[in-house]
Amino acid sequence: MAHKHLIYSVEDDDSIREMIAYALRDEDYETKSFVTAEEMLAETDKVAPGLIILDVMLPKMNGVEALKILRSKYKSADIKVIMLTAKTSEANKVEGLDAGADDYITKPFSVLELLARIRANLRKKSAGLDGGDIKIGDILLNQGGRTAAAGGKEVKLTEKEFELLKYLMLNAGTAVERDSLLKDVWGYEYFGGSRTVDNHIKNLREKLGASGGMIESVRGAGYIMKER
């Protein structure tokens, strides 16, 4: 079980690492700082934090590689991960988010923005752990167990597919714009194409089989989940 208010920070830039540590302690979070991903992973095996601030560009193992290891051991609900990087291209953001990041902040950033993102992700963590079942038509989502079923058969979903399906089900009957999905499911302000959302919707529909038709495209808007 992850400790909700324990936050790990992995950053090889001394000044940024110290700034983050100071800001977290000032907000009464318990925190530990690391220079390498290897050190953080070793400590997480001993005591799992509620949230990790993870720089992408690190010595030896990079942040995305470390994130993949984390997600192989912990579900998204257990540890929230905010990626931190100087890279600004869409491809770099998509790589981190597809690997299981919950949020993304590009350097340079303000301490106030970082703290706001931390609070938001910890709230999502609590809501996800406390949630019960959601049922729309023959699709059943178990929030606590992080499992999904369609037509009585279990459906294996990635973390982002699960969060995407959950969001659509919670907003069933309402058209949801792609920008809203990117902001609320992927957790960051997104500017540009919508390839990430469309690809995940396509995979989700395929995995849901006959029930995938409940997710309908809305021309000029996004998607809507309808109960048949």
N, C-alpha and C positions, 0 to 999 in steps of 0.2 A: 504494500500500500504506500503510495507516494505521500510525502508530507506537503500539504497544500501550500504553506507559507514559507517553505524552504526553496530558495532560488539559486541555481547555479549559473555562473557566467563564464563563458569561454571566449577569451579575446587575447591575442598576442601583442596588441598595442598597449603598452604600459599605461599611458595617460587615459585611454578610453576605458580600460579595465578598472582603473582606480576610480574614475568618475562614476561608472556604473555601480561599483561596490558602495561608494559613499551615498549615492542617491537611494539605493535599496535599504541601506541601514537607516538612513534618515526617515524612511517610510516604515520603519520597524519590521522589515522583512529579515529573516535569517538568511544569510547568503554566504556562498563560498565561490572564490574566483580561481580560474585555471588558465594556464597559458596554452596547453595542448588538449586536443580532444581525447587522447589516450588517458590523461590524468582524470578528466571528467568521467569517462566511462568506467574507470576503475572505482571511483568514488560512488558512482550511481549504483554499482553492483552491491555496495555496502549499505548506502542510504539513498533512496530515490527521492528526488525533489519534486515539488509540484510543478515547477516550470524551469526551463533552461533557455538562457539567452545564448545563442550559438553563432559565432562568427563563421562565415563560409571559408574565407582564406586563412588557413591555419598552417603552421609548420607540420610536416609529415602528413598525418591524416587530415583531410579537409572536412569542413562542416557537413557537407552532404553525405559523405561516406559515414561519418559518425552518426548522423541522423538515421541512416538505413539500419545501422546496428541497433540503435535505440528502439526503432519501430519493430524490429524482429523480436525484441524482448518485452516491450511495453506497448499497450494499446494507447490510442490517442487520448482517451479519457484519463489515463494514468498520469502522463507527463505532457504538459503543453510545451511546445518549442517555438520560440521566436527566432527566426534567422536574421542575422545582422551582417550586412555586407556593403562594400563600396561599389559593387557591380550594379548596373542599372538596366541591363538589357532584359527583354522579355524572356529570352531563353534561360537565363540564369535564375530568374524568379520562378519560372515554371518547373525547372529541375528541382529546386528546393521544395516547392509546394507539392509536387508529385511524389517526392520522397517521404512526405508526411509532415511537413512543417505546418504549424497552425497559423502563423503570422509571419510578416516580412517587413523589416525596416531597413531602409537604405541610408547609408552614411552620406553626408553628415546628418545627424538627427538631434532633436532636442530631448533633454531629460524628461520634460513634461509629457512629450509624446510617448516615450518609452514606458513611463509609469502608467499612462492611460491604457496602453496596449496590454501591459501586465495585468492591470485590474480587470480589463475586459476578458482576457483569456482565463483568468482564475474564476471569473463568474461563469463562463461557459463550462469550465471543468465541473463546478459544483452542480450546475443545472443538468449536465449530462449524467453525472453519477446518481443524482436524486430522481431522475426521470423514470417513468414506468413504460408500459407498452403503448405503442401507437398502432392503430389498425385502420387501414383504408381499403375497402374492398377485400380482396384475398391476400393483401400484403400486410404482414405483421412485422413490426420493428420492436425489438427488445433493447431499450436504451442501456439498462444496467449491464446486460450480458453482451452488448454490442453485436447482436445477431439479427439476421433478417430471414424471413421466409415468404415465399410466394406460392399460392396454391397448395399450401401444406408442406412444401419442400424447402429445406434450408438453401439459402443463396449465399455463396461466398463473396463478400464485398471487401474492397480495399477500404482504408480509413476514410479517404475523401469520398468514395462512392457511398459509404454509409452516411456520412454527414450530409451529402447532397440529397440522398433519398429522404433522410430525416427532415431536412428543411422543406422539401417539396410536400411531404406529408403533413407537416405542421401548418403549411399554407395551402392545403388542398382547396380547390375551387377558386383560387386566386392566381392570376397570371403573375409570374415572377420574372423580372428583367434579369438579363445576364449580368449586368453590373452589380445588382443586388446579390446574386449568387456568389460572384467573385469576392465581394466585400464581406459577406456574412458567413460563407462556407470556407473560403480560402483565407479570409481575414486580412485583406489588404486592399488599398485603393488601386484599381487597375485601369490603365489607359491603353487602348489599342484594340486588337482583335479579340474574338471570343472563342478561339480555337480550344482553349483549355476546357471551358464549360461544355461545348458541343461534343468534344471527344469523350468526356466523362458521362454525359447523357447517353451517348451512343452505346458505350460499354454497359451502362446501367440497364438500359432497355433490353440488351441482348441477354444479360444475366437473369433478368426477371422473366424472360420467356414471354408467354402469352399475356402476363400481367404488365409487361413493359409498355403495352399500348395505352395504359392509363396515364402515362406521361406524354402529353401532347405539345406540339410546337405551336407557339402563338406568333403569327407573322408580325414582324416589326417590334416584337416585345421580348419574348423569351420562351418560357415553358409554364405549363400548368398541369397539375395532377387532378384527374377527374375520376370519381368512383363510377364504375360502370353498373 
